[in-house]
Amino acid sequence: MIKGAENQERYRSYFEIVKEEDCRQAFAFLVGSAAVMRGFECLPDHHGEVRDFRYYKEGECLFAFIPNQKWLLFYIRKPAQKDAKFAREAVFSVFPEASENNSGEFTVKVSNLAQAIKLNEFITS
């Protein structure tokens, strides 16, 4: 379920960060898919200057993505990793290009619709 829809300008401003058309399609798909995800509350937010789109379930932020000009940096956050489905081995077997940051979160760069679909299927299956 989408939260914060009353602040349409925030959605628009995040979308406008993205300059590449393929990546804009990925952004639109992920936000649209979030609108119909069962059990999740999803919304645009920010941490200081960093703007992100967050996926909450039962009060915990499990996933997020940061829009950039050419890609979306998708995070599989520590709370999600409690589920074996989102453990390191599982994530890297599906997304070998993934990285792990200093906080132990896994990141995947999404730059087109096909990657967004694959990622969405992974987090919702």
N, C-alpha and C positions, 0 to 999 in steps of 0.2 A: 504494500500500500504506500502510496506517495504521501508524504507530509510536506507542509510548507508550500502547497500549491497556490496559496493566496499571495505568495511573493513571487509572482511570475517573472519579475525582473531579475531575480537571482538566477533562476534557471536560464534565462536568456543570456545573462552576462557570462555564465559558465560555458554555455554553448559557443559563445562568440570568442572565447579564448582559443578554441580549436580552429585552425586555418585550413587544414587539409580536408577535402570533401569526403574521402574514404573514412577518415577518422570522425567526421561529423555524423556520418551514418552510424558508426559504432556507438557514439555518444547517444544519439537519438534512440537506438535500439535498446541500449542498457537502461536508460531512464524509462522508456516505455515498458520494458519488461518488468522493471521494478514496481511499476504501478499495479501489476496484477500478481505479484509474488505473494503467495499465502504465507502468513506468519511473520512477515517482515514489515518494518516501517523504514522507509527510505526517504532521504531528504538531502538537499544541498546544505553544506555547512562550511565552516572555515576554522582554521587554527592559525591565528595571526594573519599573515599574508597568504597562507596556503589555502586555496579553495578546494573543497572536495565534495564528493557525493557519497553518503554513508548508508550502509545497510545494517539496520538494527534488528535483533531478534531477542525477545525477552530482556530488553534493556542493555544488551551488549552489542557493541559494534563489531560485527564479524568480518565485514568487507568494506572497502571504500575504493574510490578511484579519484585521481587528481587529473583534471584536464590540462593538457599541454597543447602547443601549437600543432604537433605532428602525431601525437599519441596520447592515450589515456594510460596512466600508470595505476594499475589495479592492484590493490593490497588484499592479501589473505591474512587477516590480523590474528594475533595470538589467541584470542578467545575462540576463533573458528578451529584452531589447530587442536583443540580438545577432542574433536571428532576425528577418528582415524582417517576418514575420507579426505581430510585437509592436512594430514601429516606431511612432512617433508617428502617422503618417498612417493606418496600418492600424487602430490602436486607436481613434482619434477618428472614423474613418469608421463604425465599428460602434457606438461608444459616444460620441455627440457631447456627452453630459453629463459625460464624463470630465474630470479635472483633472490637472495636472502639479505635483508638489510641488518644493520647493527642491533636492531631491536628484536631480531628473530622473526620478523614478518616476511612473507614471501611476496614478491612483486612480479607482475607480468605486464609487459608493454602491449597494449592493444591499439592497432593502427587502422583496422578495417573491420567491416561488418562480419566477415567470416570468423575472425578471431573473437569478436564480441559474442557471436552465436556459440562458438565452442566454449568460451568461458562461462556464459550464462547456463548452458547445458550442464557444465561441470558443477556449478554451485547450486543448481536446482534439482539435480537428479537424485 
